[in-house]
Amino acid sequence: MARGWESKSVEDQIGAAEAEREIRAAHEYSAAQREQNERKQSLMLSRALIVSRIKAARDVRYRAQLKVALDQLEEQLREIESE
């Protein structure tokens, strides 16, 4: 009788492990998706840096350059989100 319980426990453990693998597989991203997410995060960090520099900028010409860079980054972010 103890053997029957052990085999049932092993079956349950195997079933649980398979279910866990299926859940992990559903949450894994393809290489292209990971690359796109990394690019988006990089652009967002760059955007945050430029916004902080715009706030601190005193020179009008420098602020204008930063604004152009910000507009370009936002365009790239829109392109990534539309894909």
C-alpha positions in Angstrom: 0.0 0.0 0.0 2.8 2.4 0.7 4.1 1.8 -2.8 0.9 3.0 -4.3 1.0 6.2 -2.4 4.6 6.8 -3.4 3.9 6.3 -7.1 0.9 8.6 -6.9 3.1 11.3 -5.2 5.7 10.9 -7.9 3.0 11.3 -10.6 1.8 14.5 -8.9 5.3 15.9 -8.7 5.9 15.1 -12.4 2.5 16.7 -13.3 3.3 19.8 -11.2 6.8 20.2 -12.8 5.2 19.9 -16.3 2.6 22.5 -15.5 5.3 24.8 -14.2 7.4 24.4 -17.4 4.3 25.3 -19.5 3.7 28.4 -17.4 7.4 29.5 -17.8 7.2 28.8 -21.6 4.2 31.0 -21.9 6.0 33.9 -20.2 9.2 33.6 -22.1 9.9 36.1 -24.9 11.4 35.5 -28.2 14.8 37.0 -29.0 13.2 39.7 -31.1 10.8 40.6 -28.3 13.6 40.8 -25.8 15.6 43.0 -28.1 12.6 45.3 -28.7 12.0 45.6 -25.0 15.6 46.4 -24.3 15.6 49.1 -27.1 12.5 50.6 -25.7 13.9 50.7 -22.1 17.1 52.3 -23.5 15.1 54.9 -25.3 13.1 55.7 -22.2 16.2 56.1 -20.1 17.7 58.4 -22.7 14.4 60.4 -22.8 14.5 60.8 -19.0 18.1 62.0 -19.2 17.3 64.6 -21.9 14.2 65.8 -20.0 16.3 66.3 -16.9 18.9 68.2 -18.9 16.2 70.4 -20.5 15.1 71.4 -17.0 18.6 72.3 -16.0 19.7 74.0 -19.2 20.2 77.7 -19.1 21.4 78.3 -22.7 18.5 78.7 -25.2 20.4 77.1 -28.1 21.4 74.0 -25.9 17.8 73.7 -24.8 16.7 73.8 -28.5 19.1 71.0 -29.3 17.9 68.9 -26.5 14.3 69.5 -27.6 15.2 68.2 -31.1 16.8 65.1 -29.6 13.7 64.6 -27.4 11.4 64.8 -30.4 13.5 62.2 -32.2 13.5 59.8 -29.2 9.7 60.2 -28.9 9.3 59.4 -32.6 11.4 56.3 -32.1 9.3 55.2 -29.1 6.1 55.7 -31.1 7.6 53.5 -33.9 8.4 50.7 -31.4 5.0 50.9 -29.8 3.2 50.7 -33.2 5.1 47.5 -34.2 
